[in-house]
Amino acid sequence: MKKNPRLQVTQLSTLNHNPSRRKILSAGSALALTSGLGLSGAVRAQGAYPNKNLKMIVPWPPGQATDLGGRAVAMGLSRVLGQSVVVENKAGAGGMIGTDMAAKAAGDGYTILAGSSGPVTVLPLFQTPPYDVERDLMPVAMMGLSPYVLVTAPDFPAKDAAALVKLIKDNPGKYTFASSGTGATAHLIAESFNAALGLKAVHVPYKGSAPALTDVITGRVTYCIETAAATMPFVRDGRAKAYGVSLLKGSVVTPGIPPLATAAGIPGFDLGAWMGIMVPKGTPKEIVAQLSAAVQQVMKSPDVAEIFMRIAVENDYRPTEEFKTYLQATTKMFSDVIKTNHIKLESN
């Protein structure tokens, strides 16, 4: 695929729900008093690191989900590591600016990245960013996954996911699906869903999840697969019908909604927008291991779990190797979907 540096970067991060920041930050401030995040002997026993403040780069503006989740984890890491973790927001270019800053920082363990799907997994499949993910960044630990929910208007006739699949499959090209933008994670997950089931539906891209959902719940477009943060308010008040969630094990943030893997008959279907900690390449392995263990301890905190629930992100810690494997598998799946469907971002 020819990559065009002028391609428009739109909606590549779908962890963009902006809940009440005041409520979440007030919950986060409680972390400073959480006895469960006291200094860990296992973590601190590995030499002098860290002996000064750490910096967490968040490549998104304040209030965005990666920012809120990252700040919660940063506060927890400050307690576990015994050094302050200072958050710096470096937003712009679909997350590229901050991600590039982290990728080019010294690999000494004192700069960490609150990484997310858009600038790390999705964006490089469409254009060439100023960093190379494989060459410049190292996974440390996954913090969470944003689940996606398949929804239609409340009066859509299919009673469950199996019936919806049959209806679309029996009428190729008749039905439509919306997304928050061409090349958005929501678009790629929907294309993955369609491809896995052999569904032929017409893609209708929007500039954001809000207008996409508006046309789905009013019946102008048949269905969409969008973030739980965006869809669940409509599901809860009866303005949308939910058929399944994109995570294999289901999700605590979408209670009562079955996994699409079982509801729609797609064994192994397990996709979401991830959020995780990464560091510059060259960071010593022992520091990576120490940071991963610290993140694991932080993610067990009830305070952090509460914040992740509020931003509709599944608390899903995975250590370095599991995180790396997940990134590789997800990148390959999305790459295949993009190539098979000839997906390209719109030019400016």
Secondary structure as GFF3:
##gff-version 3
##sequence-region A 1 348
A	DSSP	alpha_helix	21	29	.	.	.	ID=ss1
A	DSSP	three_ten_helix	30	33	.	.	.	ID=ss2
A	DSSP	three_ten_helix	35	37	.	.	.	ID=ss3
A	DSSP	alpha_helix	41	44	.	.	.	ID=ss4
A	DSSP	beta_strand	54	58	.	.	.	ID=ss5
A	DSSP	alpha_helix	65	81	.	.	.	ID=ss6
A	DSSP	beta_strand	85	89	.	.	.	ID=ss7
A	DSSP	three_ten_helix	93	95	.	.	.	ID=ss8
A	DSSP	alpha_helix	96	103	.	.	.	ID=ss9
A	DSSP	beta_strand	111	116	.	.	.	ID=ss10
A	DSSP	alpha_helix	117	117	.	.	.	ID=ss11
A	DSSP	pi_helix	118	122	.	.	.	ID=ss12
A	DSSP	three_ten_helix	123	125	.	.	.	ID=ss13
A	DSSP	alpha_helix	133	136	.	.	.	ID=ss14
A	DSSP	beta_strand	137	146	.	.	.	ID=ss15
A	DSSP	beta_strand	148	152	.	.	.	ID=ss16
A	DSSP	alpha_helix	161	170	.	.	.	ID=ss17
A	DSSP	beta_strand	176	179	.	.	.	ID=ss18
A	DSSP	alpha_helix	185	197	.	.	.	ID=ss19
A	DSSP	beta_strand	202	205	.	.	.	ID=ss20
A	DSSP	alpha_helix	209	217	.	.	.	ID=ss21
A	DSSP	beta_strand	223	227	.	.	.	ID=ss22
A	DSSP	alpha_helix	228	236	.	.	.	ID=ss23
A	DSSP	beta_strand	241	245	.	.	.	ID=ss24
A	DSSP	alpha_helix	260	263	.	.	.	ID=ss25
A	DSSP	beta_strand	273	280	.	.	.	ID=ss26
A	DSSP	alpha_helix	285	299	.	.	.	ID=ss27
A	DSSP	alpha_helix	302	310	.	.	.	ID=ss28
A	DSSP	beta_strand	314	318	.	.	.	ID=ss29
A	DSSP	alpha_helix	320	341	.	.	.	ID=ss30
###
